[in-house]
Amino acid sequence: MENFEILACSAAGVEAVTKRELFKLGYGDAPASFGRISFKGTLKDVLRCNVNLRTADRILIKIAQFSALTFDDLFEGVKAVCWKDFMSADQRVVVAAKSVNSKLFAVSAIQSLAKKAIAENLQKAFGLNRLSESGSEMKVEVSLKDDVATVCIDTSGAGLHKRGYRDLVGSAPLKETLAAAIIMLSVWNPDRPFVDLFCGSGTLPIEAAMIGLNMAPSLNRDFAVCNWKFFDKKIFDEVREEALSKICDRELSIAGYDIDKSAVSQAMRHMRRCGLEGKIHFQQRDFKDFSSKKKYGVIISNPPYGERLCSQKEVRELYSSLGKKFEELDTWSMGIITSYYDFERALGKKADKNRKLFNSNLECRFFQYLGPKPQQAKIQE
Protein backbone atom coordinates (compact mmCIF):
# COMPACT_ATOMS: atom_id res chain seq x y z
CA MET A 1 0.00 0.00 0.00
CA GLU A 2 1.40 3.39 -1.01
CA ASN A 3 3.03 5.59 1.62
CA PHE A 4 1.94 9.23 1.85
CA GLU A 5 3.18 12.21 3.80
CA ILE A 6 0.31 12.76 6.21
CA LEU A 7 -0.35 16.04 8.01
CA ALA A 8 -2.45 16.16 11.17
CA CYS A 9 -3.64 19.75 11.61
CA SER A 10 -4.51 21.16 15.02
CA ALA A 11 -5.32 24.55 16.49
CA ALA A 12 -2.71 26.83 18.05
CA GLY A 13 -1.84 25.65 21.54
CA VAL A 14 -3.10 22.12 20.94
CA GLU A 15 -0.21 20.68 18.88
CA ALA A 16 1.47 19.00 21.86
CA VAL A 17 -1.75 17.15 22.75
CA THR A 18 -2.22 15.95 19.16
CA LYS A 19 1.41 14.78 19.10
CA ARG A 20 0.78 12.69 22.24
CA GLU A 21 -2.29 11.18 20.59
CA LEU A 22 -0.29 10.26 17.49
CA PHE A 23 2.44 8.71 19.66
CA LYS A 24 -0.16 6.53 21.42
CA LEU A 25 -1.50 5.47 18.02
CA GLY A 26 2.00 4.27 17.14
CA TYR A 27 3.32 7.05 14.89
CA GLY A 28 6.40 7.94 16.92
CA ASP A 29 7.61 11.42 17.77
CA ALA A 30 6.31 13.20 14.67
CA PRO A 31 7.66 16.75 14.03
CA ALA A 32 5.25 19.68 14.29
CA SER A 33 5.39 22.99 12.45
CA PHE A 34 2.78 25.77 12.45
CA GLY A 35 0.00 23.53 13.71
CA ARG A 36 0.80 20.65 11.33
CA ILE A 37 2.29 17.37 12.48
CA SER A 38 3.96 15.38 9.70
CA PHE A 39 4.52 11.63 9.42
CA LYS A 40 4.53 8.87 6.80
CA GLY A 41 1.71 6.39 6.42
CA THR A 42 -0.71 4.50 4.21
CA LEU A 43 -4.35 5.11 3.42
CA LYS A 44 -5.20 2.93 6.42
CA ASP A 45 -3.18 5.29 8.62
CA VAL A 46 -5.08 8.24 7.15
CA LEU A 47 -8.34 6.59 8.18
CA ARG A 48 -7.03 5.61 11.63
CA CYS A 49 -6.15 9.24 12.30
CA ASN A 50 -9.51 10.53 11.09
CA VAL A 51 -11.39 8.04 13.26
CA ASN A 52 -9.27 8.17 16.42
CA LEU A 53 -7.72 11.62 16.86
CA ARG A 54 -9.69 13.71 19.36
CA THR A 55 -7.85 17.02 19.02
CA ALA A 56 -6.90 17.25 15.32
CA ASP A 57 -8.99 19.54 13.10
CA ARG A 58 -8.40 17.60 9.88
CA ILE A 59 -6.04 15.17 8.16
CA LEU A 60 -4.29 16.17 4.91
CA ILE A 61 -2.07 14.33 2.44
CA LYS A 62 0.82 16.42 1.16
CA ILE A 63 1.43 15.74 -2.52
CA ALA A 64 3.77 18.53 -3.68
CA GLN A 65 6.00 21.32 -2.46
CA PHE A 66 7.92 23.81 -4.62
CA SER A 67 9.18 27.38 -4.84
CA ALA A 68 6.55 29.79 -6.20
CA LEU A 69 7.85 33.30 -6.74
CA THR A 70 5.55 33.94 -9.72
CA PHE A 71 2.15 32.81 -10.91
CA ASP A 72 3.90 30.86 -13.68
CA ASP A 73 5.83 28.95 -10.99
CA LEU A 74 2.59 28.21 -9.16
CA PHE A 75 0.74 27.10 -12.30
CA GLU A 76 3.48 24.78 -13.51
CA GLY A 77 4.08 23.33 -10.03
CA VAL A 78 0.41 22.46 -9.55
CA LYS A 79 0.04 21.18 -13.11
CA ALA A 80 3.05 18.86 -12.66
CA VAL A 81 1.25 16.76 -10.03
CA CYS A 82 -0.06 13.43 -11.34
CA TRP A 83 -3.66 14.27 -10.48
CA LYS A 84 -5.16 11.22 -12.17
CA ASP A 85 -3.59 9.12 -9.40
CA PHE A 86 -6.01 10.79 -6.99
CA MET A 87 -8.96 12.01 -9.04
CA SER A 88 -11.49 10.57 -11.45
CA ALA A 89 -12.43 12.27 -14.72
CA ASP A 90 -15.67 13.67 -13.26
CA GLN A 91 -14.17 14.88 -9.95
CA ARG A 92 -15.57 18.15 -8.59
CA VAL A 93 -12.49 20.07 -7.47
CA VAL A 94 -12.61 22.77 -4.81
CA VAL A 95 -9.42 24.73 -4.12
CA ALA A 96 -8.73 26.51 -0.83
CA ALA A 97 -5.73 28.83 -0.54
CA LYS A 98 -3.76 30.75 2.02
CA SER A 99 -0.64 32.89 1.85
CA VAL A 100 1.81 34.08 4.52
CA ASN A 101 4.85 36.28 3.87
CA SER A 102 4.89 35.46 0.14
CA LYS A 103 5.03 37.47 -3.09
CA LEU A 104 1.85 35.73 -4.25
CA PHE A 105 -0.74 36.89 -1.74
CA ALA A 106 -4.05 37.25 -3.63
CA VAL A 107 -5.94 34.22 -2.35
CA SER A 108 -8.67 34.29 -5.01
CA ALA A 109 -6.06 34.43 -7.80
CA ILE A 110 -4.13 31.51 -6.25
CA GLN A 111 -7.33 29.46 -6.07
CA SER A 112 -8.35 30.24 -9.63
CA LEU A 113 -4.92 29.52 -11.10
CA ALA A 114 -4.49 26.27 -9.17
CA LYS A 115 -7.88 25.00 -10.28
CA LYS A 116 -7.08 25.85 -13.90
CA ALA A 117 -3.78 23.95 -13.63
CA ILE A 118 -5.54 20.88 -12.20
CA ALA A 119 -8.21 21.03 -14.91
CA GLU A 120 -5.64 21.18 -17.74
CA ASN A 121 -3.75 18.26 -16.21
CA LEU A 122 -6.88 16.10 -15.91
CA GLN A 123 -8.13 16.98 -19.41
CA LYS A 124 -4.87 15.80 -20.90
CA ALA A 125 -4.67 12.71 -18.70
CA PHE A 126 -8.20 11.56 -19.58
CA GLY A 127 -8.28 12.87 -23.18
CA LEU A 128 -11.17 15.29 -22.56
CA ASN A 129 -11.98 18.76 -23.88
CA ARG A 130 -13.83 19.69 -20.69
CA LEU A 131 -14.50 18.22 -17.25
CA SER A 132 -18.07 17.56 -16.16
CA GLU A 133 -17.35 17.90 -12.41
CA SER A 134 -20.47 15.85 -11.80
CA GLY A 135 -18.80 13.48 -9.35
CA SER A 136 -17.83 13.70 -5.70
CA GLU A 137 -16.03 16.71 -4.28
CA MET A 138 -12.30 16.74 -3.58
CA LYS A 139 -10.82 19.67 -1.68
CA VAL A 140 -7.29 20.74 -2.58
CA GLU A 141 -5.37 23.13 -0.36
CA VAL A 142 -2.63 25.36 -1.77
CA SER A 143 -0.72 27.21 0.94
CA LEU A 144 2.18 29.58 0.43
CA LYS A 145 4.64 30.46 3.15
CA ASP A 146 7.88 32.33 2.53
CA ASP A 147 7.36 31.83 -1.24
CA VAL A 148 7.14 28.03 -0.92
CA ALA A 149 3.91 26.42 -2.11
CA THR A 150 2.59 23.29 -0.43
CA VAL A 151 -0.19 21.35 -2.16
CA CYS A 152 -2.36 19.03 -0.07
CA ILE A 153 -5.54 17.03 -0.43
CA ASP A 154 -8.04 17.12 2.42
CA THR A 155 -9.04 13.60 3.54
CA SER A 156 -11.48 14.62 6.30
CA GLY A 157 -14.17 16.62 4.55
CA ALA A 158 -16.12 18.26 7.36
CA GLY A 159 -13.82 19.30 10.21
CA LEU A 160 -13.08 16.56 12.73
CA HIS A 161 -14.83 18.55 15.47
CA LYS A 162 -18.05 17.42 13.76
CA ARG A 163 -18.32 14.06 15.50
CA GLY A 164 -21.94 13.57 14.50
CA TYR A 165 -23.59 13.66 17.92
CA ARG A 166 -24.19 17.39 18.34
CA ASP A 167 -27.14 18.31 16.14
CA LEU A 168 -28.43 21.02 18.49
CA VAL A 169 -26.08 23.83 19.53
CA GLY A 170 -26.57 26.40 22.26
CA SER A 171 -24.93 29.82 22.60
CA ALA A 172 -21.12 30.14 22.39
CA PRO A 173 -20.49 26.44 21.76
CA LEU A 174 -17.10 24.92 22.50
CA LYS A 175 -15.65 22.96 19.58
CA GLU A 176 -15.46 19.25 20.34
CA THR A 177 -11.78 19.09 19.44
CA LEU A 178 -10.95 21.92 21.87
CA ALA A 179 -13.13 20.35 24.57
CA ALA A 180 -11.17 17.11 24.24
CA ALA A 181 -7.88 19.04 24.30
CA ILE A 182 -8.57 20.88 27.56
CA ILE A 183 -9.70 17.65 29.23
CA MET A 184 -6.47 15.99 28.11
CA LEU A 185 -4.46 19.00 29.34
CA SER A 186 -6.12 18.79 32.75
CA VAL A 187 -5.33 16.53 35.71
CA TRP A 188 -8.51 14.51 35.21
CA ASN A 189 -8.39 10.79 34.61
CA PRO A 190 -11.28 8.28 34.43
CA ASP A 191 -10.81 7.27 38.09
CA ARG A 192 -11.66 10.79 39.29
CA PRO A 193 -15.08 12.51 39.40
CA PHE A 194 -15.65 14.94 36.53
CA VAL A 195 -18.10 17.85 36.76
CA ASP A 196 -19.04 20.58 34.30
CA LEU A 197 -20.98 23.30 36.13
CA PHE A 198 -21.99 25.10 32.90
CA CYS A 199 -22.53 22.12 30.59
CA GLY A 200 -24.59 23.81 27.85
CA SER A 201 -25.25 21.23 25.13
CA GLY A 202 -23.03 18.68 26.91
CA THR A 203 -19.81 18.76 24.91
CA LEU A 204 -17.30 18.58 27.80
CA PRO A 205 -18.98 15.72 29.73
CA ILE A 206 -19.56 13.77 26.50
CA GLU A 207 -15.94 14.16 25.38
CA ALA A 208 -14.78 13.13 28.88
CA ALA A 209 -16.96 10.02 28.75
CA MET A 210 -15.58 9.04 25.35
CA ILE A 211 -12.05 9.50 26.67
CA GLY A 212 -12.88 7.48 29.78
CA LEU A 213 -14.31 4.62 27.72
CA ASN A 214 -11.57 4.84 25.07
CA MET A 215 -14.30 5.41 22.49
CA ALA A 216 -12.97 6.79 19.20
CA PRO A 217 -14.55 10.22 18.58
CA SER A 218 -15.44 9.82 14.89
CA LEU A 219 -16.78 6.29 14.69
CA ASN A 220 -20.16 7.43 13.40
CA ARG A 221 -19.26 9.63 10.44
CA ASP A 222 -17.75 9.42 6.97
CA PHE A 223 -14.76 11.27 5.54
CA ALA A 224 -13.88 12.81 2.18
CA VAL A 225 -11.39 10.02 1.53
CA CYS A 226 -14.31 7.56 1.43
CA ASN A 227 -15.29 9.07 -1.94
CA TRP A 228 -11.88 8.76 -3.57
CA LYS A 229 -11.70 6.58 -6.68
CA PHE A 230 -9.21 4.13 -5.15
CA PHE A 231 -10.88 4.01 -1.74
CA ASP A 232 -11.32 0.46 -0.43
CA LYS A 233 -14.24 0.12 1.99
CA LYS A 234 -12.58 -2.95 3.51
CA ILE A 235 -9.87 -0.71 4.94
CA PHE A 236 -12.45 1.52 6.60
CA ASP A 237 -14.22 -1.54 8.03
CA GLU A 238 -10.91 -2.76 9.46
CA VAL A 239 -10.21 0.62 11.07
CA ARG A 240 -13.70 0.80 12.57
CA GLU A 241 -13.47 -2.74 13.93
CA GLU A 242 -10.08 -1.96 15.46
CA ALA A 243 -11.51 1.13 17.16
CA LEU A 244 -14.61 -0.70 18.38
CA SER A 245 -12.48 -3.46 19.89
CA LYS A 246 -10.65 -0.92 22.06
CA ILE A 247 -13.76 0.47 23.77
CA CYS A 248 -13.81 -0.50 27.44
CA ASP A 249 -16.82 -0.64 29.74
CA ARG A 250 -16.07 0.94 33.10
CA GLU A 251 -17.76 2.92 35.83
CA LEU A 252 -17.44 6.66 35.42
CA SER A 253 -18.42 9.56 37.64
CA ILE A 254 -19.24 12.30 35.13
CA ALA A 255 -21.88 14.99 35.61
CA GLY A 256 -23.02 18.08 33.77
CA TYR A 257 -25.17 20.86 35.24
CA ASP A 258 -26.70 23.98 33.75
CA ILE A 259 -29.25 26.51 34.98
CA ASP A 260 -30.90 26.46 31.52
CA LYS A 261 -33.43 23.63 31.23
CA SER A 262 -33.34 23.62 27.41
CA ALA A 263 -29.53 23.29 27.44
CA VAL A 264 -29.78 20.24 29.69
CA SER A 265 -32.36 18.72 27.32
CA GLN A 266 -29.92 19.24 24.42
CA ALA A 267 -27.11 17.65 26.43
CA MET A 268 -29.22 14.58 27.20
CA ARG A 269 -30.17 14.25 23.53
CA HIS A 270 -26.52 14.39 22.48
CA MET A 271 -25.59 11.85 25.16
CA ARG A 272 -28.16 9.41 23.78
CA ARG A 273 -26.94 9.98 20.22
CA CYS A 274 -23.50 8.85 21.41
CA GLY A 275 -24.87 5.76 23.15
CA LEU A 276 -23.62 7.03 26.51
CA GLU A 277 -26.78 6.55 28.56
CA GLY A 278 -25.87 5.63 32.14
CA LYS A 279 -22.35 7.07 31.82
CA ILE A 280 -23.20 10.77 32.35
CA HIS A 281 -25.57 12.46 34.80
CA PHE A 282 -27.11 15.67 33.42
CA GLN A 283 -29.29 17.88 35.62
CA GLN A 284 -30.72 21.38 35.70
CA ARG A 285 -28.93 23.12 38.56
CA ASP A 286 -27.42 26.51 39.39
CA PHE A 287 -23.68 26.13 39.93
CA LYS A 288 -24.07 27.92 43.27
CA ASP A 289 -26.07 24.94 44.53
CA PHE A 290 -23.43 22.36 43.67
CA SER A 291 -21.87 20.31 46.47
CA SER A 292 -20.23 16.90 46.60
CA LYS A 293 -18.97 14.45 49.21
CA LYS A 294 -16.65 12.92 46.63
CA LYS A 295 -12.94 13.61 46.89
CA TYR A 296 -10.32 14.64 44.34
CA GLY A 297 -12.84 15.53 41.66
CA VAL A 298 -12.13 17.83 38.73
CA ILE A 299 -14.34 20.68 37.52
CA ILE A 300 -13.83 21.58 33.86
CA SER A 301 -16.11 24.25 32.45
CA ASN A 302 -16.66 26.84 29.75
CA PRO A 303 -18.66 29.38 31.79
CA PRO A 304 -20.39 32.48 30.41
CA TYR A 305 -18.13 35.46 29.71
CA GLY A 306 -18.40 38.92 28.17
CA GLU A 307 -19.89 37.87 24.83
CA ARG A 308 -22.62 35.87 26.60
CA LEU A 309 -23.63 38.22 29.44
CA CYS A 310 -25.02 41.73 29.38
CA SER A 311 -22.51 43.54 31.54
CA GLN A 312 -19.01 43.40 32.97
CA LYS A 313 -20.59 43.52 36.43
CA GLU A 314 -22.48 40.29 35.76
CA VAL A 315 -19.31 38.60 34.55
CA ARG A 316 -17.32 39.59 37.63
CA GLU A 317 -20.12 38.56 39.99
CA LEU A 318 -20.44 35.15 38.34
CA TYR A 319 -16.69 34.47 38.51
CA SER A 320 -16.49 35.72 42.08
CA SER A 321 -19.26 33.28 43.06
CA LEU A 322 -17.46 30.49 41.20
CA GLY A 323 -14.29 31.22 43.17
CA LYS A 324 -16.18 30.98 46.47
CA LYS A 325 -17.79 27.70 45.38
CA PHE A 326 -14.40 26.23 44.49
CA GLU A 327 -13.06 27.14 47.96
CA GLU A 328 -15.69 24.79 49.44
CA LEU A 329 -14.25 21.82 47.51
CA ASP A 330 -10.96 21.50 49.33
CA THR A 331 -9.64 18.38 47.54
CA TRP A 332 -10.88 19.28 44.06
CA SER A 333 -9.09 20.72 41.04
CA MET A 334 -10.63 23.06 38.48
CA GLY A 335 -9.99 24.05 34.86
CA ILE A 336 -11.81 26.99 33.27
CA ILE A 337 -11.63 28.14 29.66
CA THR A 338 -12.64 31.74 29.05
CA SER A 339 -11.87 34.75 26.89
CA TYR A 340 -12.49 37.15 29.77
CA TYR A 341 -9.37 39.30 30.15
CA ASP A 342 -9.48 39.69 33.96
CA PHE A 343 -10.59 36.20 34.98
CA GLU A 344 -8.09 35.53 37.78
CA ARG A 345 -8.83 38.83 39.52
CA ALA A 346 -12.58 38.23 39.22
CA LEU A 347 -12.29 34.68 40.56
CA GLY A 348 -10.11 35.89 43.42
CA LYS A 349 -7.22 33.49 42.91
CA LYS A 350 -4.21 33.23 40.63
CA ALA A 351 -4.15 30.06 38.52
CA ASP A 352 -1.49 27.41 38.98
CA LYS A 353 -1.30 27.07 35.19
CA ASN A 354 -2.72 28.99 32.26
CA ARG A 355 -2.46 28.33 28.55
CA LYS A 356 -3.49 30.32 25.47
CA LEU A 357 -5.96 28.46 23.22
CA PHE A 358 -8.30 29.41 20.40
CA ASN A 359 -11.97 28.49 20.11
CA SER A 360 -12.42 29.07 16.38
CA ASN A 361 -10.91 32.58 16.05
CA LEU A 362 -11.61 33.64 19.63
CA GLU A 363 -8.51 33.85 21.82
CA CYS A 364 -9.10 32.15 25.17
CA ARG A 365 -7.12 31.05 28.21
CA PHE A 366 -7.35 27.72 29.99
CA PHE A 367 -6.83 28.42 33.70
CA GLN A 368 -6.04 25.46 35.95
CA TYR A 369 -6.33 25.38 39.75
CA LEU A 370 -4.70 22.28 41.15
CA GLY A 371 -5.95 20.63 44.30
CA PRO A 372 -4.05 17.95 46.22
CA LYS A 373 -3.15 14.75 44.41
CA PRO A 374 -5.21 11.68 45.32
CA GLN A 375 -3.64 9.94 48.31
CA GLN A 376 -4.48 6.50 46.96
CA ALA A 377 -4.85 4.94 43.53
CA LYS A 378 -8.54 4.40 44.29
CA ILE A 379 -10.34 7.72 44.58
CA GLN A 380 -12.23 8.18 47.85
CA GLU A 381 -15.97 8.45 47.53
Buried (B, 14 or more C-beta within 10 A) or exposed (E): EEEBBBBBBBBEBBBBBBBEBBEEBEBEEBEBEEBBBBBEBBBBBBBBBBBBBBBBBBBBBBBBBBEBEEBEBBBEBBBEBEBBEBBBBBBBBBBBBBBEEBEBEEBEBBBEBBBBBBBBBBBEBBEEEEBEBEBBEBBBBBBBBEBEBBBBBBBBBBBBBBBBBBEBEBEBBBBBBBBBBBBBBBBBEBBBBBBBBBBBBBBBBBBBBBBBBBBBBBBBBBBBBBBBBEBEEEBBEBBBEBBEEEEEEEEBBBBBBBBBEEBBBBBBBBBEBBBBEEBBBBEEBEBEEBEBEBBBBBBBBBBBBBEBBEEEEEBBEBBBBBBEBBEEBEBBBBBBBBBBEEBBEBBEBEBEEBBEBBBEEEEBBBBBBBBEEBEEEEBEE
